[in-house]
Amino acid sequence: MQPPGYNAALVGYSHSKYASTRRELSIPHPCLFLQLAQNLLANWHELEAIWDNSTISRTKPIDSLNRAVEGEAGFSDLPQFRAEVRSAGRYIFRADINSFYHSVYTHSVPWAIHGKAVAKANRSFRNNQDDFLWGNLIDLWSRNLQEGQTIGLPVGPDTSFVISEIILCSVDKVIQDKLPGIRGFRFVDDYEFCL
């Protein structure tokens, strides 16, 4: 295991997305990536409980035969979700979180898991990982993947998808509590509601 202060830079890779567009992907240091992936796996049941709090996410992580994880629904399911929501109201509200992966504040991950006050009160790394909240470890290893930066998640690794669902399912819960009965869904970082 790498020491907690160890960090490395991401390696960029330009991937052909569609006919003429490209997406910049990030390749993390394998040892640091392993630490993050192991931490997520060790706490998978707790993460499932967080995802279960969202009734509007259509991309909760599930096991995959093609990758480590994938969302419950794929792009081919979007027309059905839209039809179900749009048939229920007159007005459509759509929102896309712009540059979501690039703008994530890594400290928000343990806040979404444990609550901000608890996560901030228990962020010191003592002698070993057992003294550290597992949500703060996700934050730590996410930062270590990118030279200690607190802003952004690497685009491409499945760990970033899992972490994004931790944060956005917590946002979903706030929306559900503030607007009970609202009809809608979230697909990755795109929201659609109907009134």
Beta strands, then each sheet from edge to edge (+ up, - down):
strand 1: 11-16
strand 2: 22-27
strand 3: 61-63
strand 4: 69-71
strand 5: 92-96
strand 6: 183-187
strand 7: 190-194
sheet 1: 1+ 2-
sheet 2: 3+ 4-
sheet 3: 5+ 7- 6+
end
